[in-house]
């Protein structure tokens, strides 16, 4: 059996592609570690300083910010400015010098961070540490949905949207002709896909708990952003453009999206880059809408809107004579004997 050079290239490219995808998906997991996780501390300055010193002494991966009181700490967590909080009050019904430590967590923001907080702050009350005794208790502010107690479902929210967006974009680029028809196809398909996705994940699976209308809009925007990017890249670069958007979305975008682990777990600047791509922005927006209604959706929505606008602009600016050129090529290749000649007058 003889292999052509094309077959050899296919084998090599396929092997390298598998290795590249495996590295892109697994590298974030291997390189991830908790670092610079923002939390807030409320309480008397002396007690707050003691907590910060003990956290630093334990090499805890937290960056603390002092706030006025418990209400301010809760507000920071509900707006997703902090992953958790520590509220310090003089101990009641306890020996003198005891300080009550209330740990505030929001597991829906990140189960991994909530676990790190529980473990890190739990050591504050260890006996034998110098200074006052710290008595720790735990309050959960944003628990996960009952149907998704471990957060596995919400961690996968962006995957079907990304794959669906790619499918819509590829089919539109290859099967639909005309700039206006491409735009209408993308918007219509994204709207319907977002509706179906929302109906499955909200009332059926119970993984989402926010407004269904907002969830539908966010899902449709995510699909449209990826689909328009794919179709626009095809209009600019041809088939390689589709491969480029597929690469950015799937093996690059999903591992950096911050769905399995929060962006702070990734080495800088990869976490920020992931939030600048559609999968990361979509995952953040949907998690925020479901569990943190007081937080702003604007940054994530803006990212998706920019990708959508860029894709639509590329489609609008593409040359409309592609299909006509192909037809003209077919006519020019038709033998003269098969072409119809105008009837002679007279």
N, C-alpha and C positions, 0 to 999 in steps of 0.2 A: 504493500500500500504506500503510495507516494503522497507526501504532504507538500502543498504549495506554500509559497512565501506568505500568502494571505492567511492560510490556516495556522502557520507558525506564529504570525503576529497576533492572531486571535487568541491562541493559547497563552502567549506571554502577557498580552493586555488583560485577559480575563483573570489570570493568576495575580497580577499586580493589583487589579481592581479589588479582588477579594481581600487581599492583604491590607490595602489602603482603607477599605471600609471597616475592616475589623479593628485596625488601629484607631480610626477616628471614633468608633463607637466605644471602644474599651479604654482608650487613653484617659478620658475624663474621670472614669471610675478609679483608675490606678493612681492618677495624680491628685484626686480630690482629697481634701482635708479641711476641717473647719478652721476658719481664720477670719478675724475682724468682723465678727457677728455683732451687729448693733443691738444693744439692750439699754434700758433706762433704769435709773436708781432714784427712788424717792425716800426721803427721811431726814432725820437730823444729820447735819454735816459730818459730825464725828463718826456716827455709825456708818454713814455712806462711805466715808473714807476707809473705815475698817474693812468693809465688804470688798471694796475695790482692791485693797492691799491683799486680802486673802485670795481673791480671784487671780491676781497677778502672781502671787506666790505659788499657786497651783497650776500656773501656765494655762489658765482657761482661755479659750479662743474668743473672748468677748471684748468689745469696745463699749465702755459705759458712758452714758450721758446723764447728768443730774437733771431732774425735773422737780417741780414745786411740790407735788403731792400725788396721791394715788390716782386721782381723776386725770391728771396730766399724763401719767404713765399709761393708763388705759387708753387714752386718746391716741397716744403715739403708736400703740400696738394696733388699734383698730384702723388707723390710717396707713399701716404698713411702713411706718418710719422706724420701727423697732420690732425685733422678733419676740421680745419678752421684756419683763420688768421685775425689779426687786423693790418691794415696799417695806420699809423698816419702821417699826413702832415700838415704844417701850413695852416690855412684856407685862401682861396683866395676870395676876394670880400665879406669879412665878417668883423665884428668888430675886433679890435685888441684883441689878446688873444684867438681867436677861433682856434680850432684844428679840421681838417677834419679826421673823423674815417671811413675808408673803411672796412666793414666786408666782409671777403671772406668765402664762404661756399661751401660745396660739398655734396649736398643733396643725391647723389647716394651712398655715403659712409654710410650714415645713416640719414634717414629723422628725426628720433628722436633727434639726436645730432644737426642737422641743425636748428631744431626748438628751441632747448635749447640755441643755440648760438644767434639766432635772439632775443629771449626774454631777455637773459642775457646781451648782448651787447647793446640792445636797451635802457636799463636803464642808460647807461653811459651818454646819452645826456639829462638826466632829469635836469630840471632847479632847481636851488637852491643848487646844489652840490658845495662844495668848489673847488676853482681852476679854470682853464680855462674852457670855454664852449666847449663841444665836439659835433660836428655836424656829425651824423651817416648816412651813406648810405651803400647799400648792393650790392654785386656782387656775382653771382652764377657761380662757376667754373665747376661743374659737375652735370648738371640737369639730372633728371630721363628721361627715354624714354617717348615719347608722348603717347604710348600705355599703359604706366604704371606710370601715374603721381603721384600716392601715394606710389609707391614702394611695393604694395601688391604682385605683381607677382614675383619680384625678391626675395622677402622674402621667397617664397615657392619653389625656384629652387631645393634645395637639397632633398626635400621630395620624388618626384618620383624616383630620382636616388637611394636613400636609400632603398625604398621599392622594386624597381626593382632589386637592387643588392641582397637583401635578397631572393627574389624569385628565381633568377638564382642560388644562392648558395645552397638553400634548394633542388631544383630540381636536381642540379648536384650531391650533396652529396647522395641523396636517389635513383636516377635513373641511374646514369652513373657509370660504373665500370671501373677500370683501372686508374692508376695515370696519364698517358699521356692523356687519353681521358678526364679526368676531367679538366686538364689544358687547353686543346684545346677548350673544351666546354665553359669554363668561358671566355676565351679571345675572342672567336668568338661571344658569346652572348653579351658580354659587348661592343664590337665594333659596332654591329648592334643596340643595345639599345641606345648607345650614339649618333649614327647617327640619329635615329628616334627622340630622344629627342631634338637634336639640330635643326632639320628641323622644328619641331613644334614650338619651343620657339623663334627661330631667324627669319626665313622668314615669318612664318605664324602668330604667335602671336606678334612678334616684341618686345619681352621682353629683348632680348639680342642685343647688338650693337657692339660687338667686332669681331674678326676674327672667321669665322665659323669653320675653320680647328682647331684652338686652342680650341674653345669651344667643338668641337667634341672629341678632345683628352682628355680634362679635364673630360667631362662627362663619357667617356668610362673608364678612369682611376678610377673614383669614383665608378662606378658599379663593375668593376673588383676587386677593393680593398675590398669592402664589400662581394662580392660573394666568393672570395678566402678565406677571413677570416672565413666565415660561413662554407665552405666546409672543410677548414683546421681544424677548431675547431671540426667539426664532425669526421674527421679522428682521432683526438686525444682523444675526450671525448665521441663520439657517439652523440645520440640525444640531451643530455643536452648541448653539444657544440653549436648546432644550437640555442637553447634558449638563451644561453649566448650572442652570437653575436646579436641576435634580440633585447635583452635587451639593450646592449650597443648602438646599432644603433638607435632604435626607441624611447622608452620612456626616455632614458638617453641622447643620442647624439643629437637629434633634438632640445629639449629645450635649450641645451647649445651651439647650433651651432652659435649663434649670428646673426640669420637671421631676427628675429622680432626686437630684441634690440641688440646693439653692445656688445661685451664681457665686456667692461668697466662698463656696467650697472649691471653686475652680481657680487655678493660678491666674493672676492678672496678666493681660486684660481680657481673658477669654470669657469670663462671666458677662462682662459688659458687651462684648461682641455678640454673644448669644442672645442678649436682650434686644439687640438691634436687628435681628433676623425675625422673620414672620413666625416660625414655631415658638420661639421664646416669648415674643410679644403676645401671641395668642394664648399661650399657657398662662402667662402672668395675668392677662386681662380676665380670663375666665375664672381663674382662682380668686381674683379680687372681687369679681362680681358675685360669686357664689358665697363667699365667706366674710368679705370685708366691705360692706356697702358704704362705709364712711370714707374709704380710700378712693383716690382719683384713678380713673381709667385713662386719662389723657395721654400719658407718655406711651403706653402700649398701643393705644388706638392710633396715635400719630405715626408710630413706626409702620404699622400695617397700611395706613392710608398713603404713606410715602411710597411704599413698594407698589401699591395699587396704581397710584398716579404715574409712577415711572413706567410701569408696564403698559398702561393705556396710552401714554404719550408715545412710546415706541411703536405701538400698533398704529396710532394715528399718523405718525410720520413715515411709516413704511411706504414703499413704492407700490402703487395699486396695480401695476402692469405685470406682476409675476404670472398670474394665471393666463393673461393674454399672450405673454411671451411663449409659454408652453404650447398654447394652441397654435400660434403662428409657426412654431417649430415643427409641429405635427403636419401642418399644411405644406410646409416647404419640403418635407420629406416624402410627400405623396407623389408617386410617379405621374408624369404628365398625362399618360394615356387614361388615367382614372379620374382626371379633373373634368368637371363639366365646362363645356365651352358655350358661349352665348350663341343662340341661333342666328343664322345669317338673315338679314332683312331681304325681303323681296321674294 
